Amino acid sequence: MAANKAIRLGPVAVANAVGNLFNPPTITGGVNPPGTSVNTYYILRHIRVLNKTAGAVTFSGYIGATGGSAAGTEFFGTALSIPANSYVDYYGAVRLDVADFLTGVAGATASLVIEAEGEMGIAG
């Protein structure tokens, strides 16, 4: 049985308007692909949000629809204060399927960067 592949996502700048940060891709094409629908998934084990400015900046993260920030989809921070010239880490094992988007918003433009490590697998 094949194992998941270790991955790194980002770094990606977090805008001050809700935007998509990470989303697993679908696999299309090829000859005789296994199954009728082959999609990937991510298992995020570590996420870091870095503040590169001299002042504290807030971060809000969500899991849901593309560009989403609906109530009840908050995941990593709700106006979480990221200290000046510092970072905040998340450790766990959250799965994102192709319909799931990790979205986020920064309290100030050009201030925060997000990066993640985990695994990528194939769901047939």
Rosetta silent file (secondary structure, phi, psi, omega in degrees, C-alpha in Angstrom):
SEQUENCE: MAANKAIRLGPVAVANAVGNLFNPPTITGGVNPPGTSVNTYYILRHIRVLNKTAGAVTFSGYIGATGGSAAGTEFFGTALSIPANSYVDYYGAVRLDVADFLTGVAGATASLVIEAEGEMGIAG
SCORE:     score description
SCORE:     0.000 S_00000001
   1 L     0.000  134.373  179.270    0.000    0.000    0.000 S_00000001
   2 L   -73.310  147.746  179.055    1.346    3.423   -0.918 S_00000001
   3 L   -96.319  161.744  173.149    1.973    5.954    1.816 S_00000001
   4 L   -65.671  157.482  179.611    0.964    9.588    1.894 S_00000001
   5 E   -99.626  131.626  175.732    3.528   12.077    0.632 S_00000001
   6 E   -67.471  136.932 -178.046    5.029   14.618    3.026 S_00000001
   7 E  -136.003  159.517  168.764    4.290   18.175    1.836 S_00000001
   8 E  -125.380  133.710  178.574    4.950   21.802    2.665 S_00000001
   9 E  -113.381  131.337  179.419    2.361   24.417    1.718 S_00000001
  10 E    89.380 -168.350   10.987    3.327   28.043    1.308 S_00000001
  11 E   -72.900  148.166 -179.551    4.583   30.395    2.450 S_00000001
  12 E  -132.215  133.102  175.615    1.566   32.442    1.365 S_00000001
  13 E   -69.521  138.703  177.876    0.810   36.078    2.209 S_00000001
  14 E   -98.372  119.870 -178.147   -2.454   36.539    4.116 S_00000001
  15 L   -77.421  168.480  176.500   -4.502   39.422    2.704 S_00000001
  16 L   -93.570   22.044  168.121   -6.661   41.792    4.747 S_00000001
  17 L  -135.309  143.520 -174.721   -9.736   40.446    2.938 S_00000001
  18 L   -56.519  129.135  179.419  -10.769   36.801    3.266 S_00000001
  19 E  -143.710  161.853  177.896   -8.970   34.704    0.667 S_00000001
  20 E   -72.226  133.060  178.047   -8.160   31.091   -0.118 S_00000001
  21 E  -107.102  -49.923  179.370   -4.921   29.880    1.461 S_00000001
  22 E  -141.874  143.414  176.400   -4.853   26.105    0.822 S_00000001
  23 L  -157.260  125.897  179.295   -7.081   23.647   -1.085 S_00000001
  24 L   -63.508  143.329  179.371   -6.241   20.081   -2.210 S_00000001
  25 L   -84.223  161.585  168.437   -6.242   19.587   -5.997 S_00000001
  26 E   -92.762  159.232  177.170   -8.224   17.086   -8.042 S_00000001
  27 E  -111.921  122.792  179.378   -6.392   14.720  -10.354 S_00000001
  28 L  -129.302  162.591  176.209   -7.688   14.584  -13.905 S_00000001
  29 L    85.111 -166.903 -178.051   -6.485   13.136  -17.159 S_00000001
  30 L    84.539  176.316  179.487   -4.141   10.273  -17.797 S_00000001
  31 L  -109.562  128.954  179.076   -4.893    6.871  -19.213 S_00000001
  32 L    51.207   56.409  178.141   -6.967    4.407  -17.181 S_00000001
  33 L   -64.872  149.871  179.888   -6.937    6.327  -13.881 S_00000001
  34 L   -68.321  131.316 -179.857   -7.864    4.194  -10.871 S_00000001
  35 L    73.413  179.860 -179.004  -11.554    4.519  -10.038 S_00000001
  36 L   -94.288  -22.550 -179.818  -13.949    6.965  -11.584 S_00000001
  37 L  -141.638  116.156  179.731  -13.013    9.960   -9.456 S_00000001
  38 E  -113.584  118.798  178.614   -9.562   10.476   -8.002 S_00000001
  39 E  -125.315  159.735  176.399   -9.118   13.346   -5.581 S_00000001
  40 E  -102.833  168.994  172.037   -6.396   14.285   -3.171 S_00000001
  41 E  -144.892  154.883  174.478   -6.596   15.310    0.453 S_00000001
  42 E  -110.147  143.406  164.877   -4.281   17.101    2.858 S_00000001
  43 E  -115.702  107.593 -178.304   -3.671   16.216    6.477 S_00000001
  44 E   -86.424  121.560 -177.931   -2.280   19.378    8.042 S_00000001
  45 E  -106.304  -21.791  179.170   -0.094   18.597   11.056 S_00000001
  46 E  -148.990  131.015  174.971    1.547   21.985   11.583 S_00000001
  47 E  -128.702  135.451  175.835    0.478   25.488   10.597 S_00000001
  48 E  -125.153  129.927  172.590    2.491   28.630   11.344 S_00000001
  49 E  -111.221  119.323 -174.303    1.224   32.183   10.988 S_00000001
  50 E  -107.533  131.633  174.570    4.127   34.641   11.013 S_00000001
  51 E  -101.033  117.223 -177.220    3.858   38.363   11.707 S_00000001
  52 L   -99.531   15.601 -177.904    6.654   40.205    9.899 S_00000001
  53 L  -112.171  173.687 -178.697    5.786   43.658   11.242 S_00000001
  54 L   -88.437    5.888  178.406    6.675   45.683   14.346 S_00000001
  55 L  -133.377  154.055  178.230    3.084   45.668   15.669 S_00000001
  56 L   -63.156  142.495  179.622    0.609   42.969   16.673 S_00000001
  57 E  -135.232  140.683  179.992   -1.754   41.865   13.850 S_00000001
  58 E   -88.277  153.682  177.149   -4.869   39.695   14.099 S_00000001
  59 E  -135.267  137.579  172.187   -5.553   36.522   12.119 S_00000001
  60 E  -128.217  129.882 -179.354   -8.793   34.626   11.542 S_00000001
  61 E  -122.312  146.261 -174.632   -8.797   31.215    9.822 S_00000001
  62 E  -137.431  154.965  168.733  -11.711   29.179    8.481 S_00000001
  63 E  -122.887  122.245 -179.332  -12.420   25.807    6.847 S_00000001
  64 E   175.969 -140.696 -178.112  -15.300   25.816    4.414 S_00000001
  65 L   -73.988  164.280  178.404  -16.263   27.028    0.976 S_00000001
  66 L   -56.464  130.984 -179.429  -13.972   28.962   -1.338 S_00000001
  67 L    65.858   17.203 -172.007  -13.422   32.469    0.009 S_00000001
  68 L   -84.062  148.686  174.081  -15.547   31.552    3.010 S_00000001
  69 L  -150.298   36.818 -176.256  -15.695   33.115    6.464 S_00000001
  70 L   -71.109  148.166  175.446  -19.145   31.991    7.616 S_00000001
  71 L   -57.043  136.637 -179.164  -20.006   31.773   11.304 S_00000001
  72 L    92.816   -4.420  177.954  -19.365   28.269   12.553 S_00000001
  73 L  -109.359    7.448  179.196  -16.467   27.604   10.154 S_00000001
  74 E   -60.165  138.986 -178.236  -13.778   29.241   12.312 S_00000001
  75 L  -128.149  -60.162 -175.341  -10.757   26.959   12.648 S_00000001
  76 L  -124.333   88.594  178.214   -7.465   28.562   13.614 S_00000001
  77 L    92.996  135.899  169.284   -7.992   31.884   15.319 S_00000001
  78 L  -130.405   98.867 -171.782  -10.819   34.364   15.482 S_00000001
  79 L    55.273   41.338  177.197   -9.097   37.730   15.586 S_00000001
  80 E   -69.130  125.030 -178.620   -6.140   35.851   17.116 S_00000001
  81 E   -80.243  119.570  176.493   -3.426   38.364   17.990 S_00000001
  82 E   -98.231  116.729 -176.356   -0.074   37.469   16.423 S_00000001
  83 L   -59.514  156.375  178.205    2.669   39.333   18.342 S_00000001
  84 L   -56.325  136.065  176.437    5.024   41.729   16.575 S_00000001
  85 L    49.755   40.951 -176.811    7.924   39.998   14.788 S_00000001
  86 L  -144.783 -165.954 -177.939    6.723   36.618   16.050 S_00000001
  87 E  -153.782  165.046  174.727    4.481   33.702   15.125 S_00000001
  88 E  -129.463  136.473 -178.193    1.744   31.371   16.367 S_00000001
  89 E  -110.441  150.160  169.793    1.733   27.627   15.682 S_00000001
  90 E  -120.928  132.561  173.418   -1.035   25.029   15.355 S_00000001
  91 E  -124.269  135.326  179.999   -0.274   21.334   15.829 S_00000001
  92 E   175.347 -148.190  177.884   -2.841   18.633   15.158 S_00000001
  93 E  -155.305   81.806 -179.914   -4.169   16.497   12.331 S_00000001
  94 E  -104.858  133.237 -178.409   -6.923   18.194   10.356 S_00000001
  95 E   -97.469  134.359  173.066   -7.987   16.723    7.006 S_00000001
  96 E  -116.883  122.145  174.198   -8.912   18.902    4.031 S_00000001
  97 E   -93.887  175.834 -174.547  -10.688   17.258    1.093 S_00000001
  98 L   -61.049  -23.216  178.148  -11.022   18.824   -2.380 S_00000001
  99 L   -86.339   -4.901 -177.861  -14.238   20.601   -1.372 S_00000001
 100 L   -99.005  134.924  176.024  -12.532   22.138    1.684 S_00000001
 101 E  -119.979  131.301  167.681  -10.725   25.462    1.589 S_00000001
 102 E   -88.907  114.384 -179.161   -8.529   26.821    4.356 S_00000001
 103 E  -116.388  161.970 -179.898   -9.235   30.538    4.142 S_00000001
 104 E  -162.686  165.991  179.653   -7.985   33.408    6.227 S_00000001
 105 E  -145.045  139.614  176.869   -7.819   37.127    6.784 S_00000001
 106 E  -100.840  151.662  177.891   -5.223   39.401    8.377 S_00000001
 107 L   -73.692  -13.425  179.271   -6.027   42.493   10.397 S_00000001
 108 L  -148.449  145.272 -177.868   -3.576   44.518    8.288 S_00000001
 109 L   -71.194  151.398  175.947   -2.321   44.186    4.734 S_00000001
 110 L    54.133   36.970 -176.254    1.187   42.872    3.931 S_00000001
 111 L  -118.209  -37.633 -172.952    1.712   41.757    7.542 S_00000001
 112 E  -114.199  147.885  175.810    1.133   38.013    7.908 S_00000001
 113 E  -129.734  138.124  178.587    2.500   34.933    6.165 S_00000001
 114 E  -118.163  145.723 -179.372    1.110   31.390    6.584 S_00000001
 115 E  -148.849  148.360 -178.153    2.934   28.122    5.991 S_00000001
 116 E  -144.483  155.222  171.869    1.978   24.511    6.731 S_00000001
 117 E  -128.250  152.256  177.827    3.382   20.999    6.736 S_00000001
 118 E   176.454 -141.095 -177.947    1.564   17.719    6.555 S_00000001
 119 E  -132.949  153.714  174.082    0.693   14.907    4.183 S_00000001
 120 E  -122.622  129.940  179.837   -1.016   14.568    0.831 S_00000001
 121 E  -128.312  172.687  178.782   -2.971   11.429    0.019 S_00000001
 122 E  -116.460  125.428  176.182   -5.220   10.119   -2.726 S_00000001
 123 E  -106.358  119.481 -176.672   -8.854    9.289   -2.072 S_00000001
 124 L   -97.140    0.000    0.000  -10.351    7.167   -4.839 S_00000001
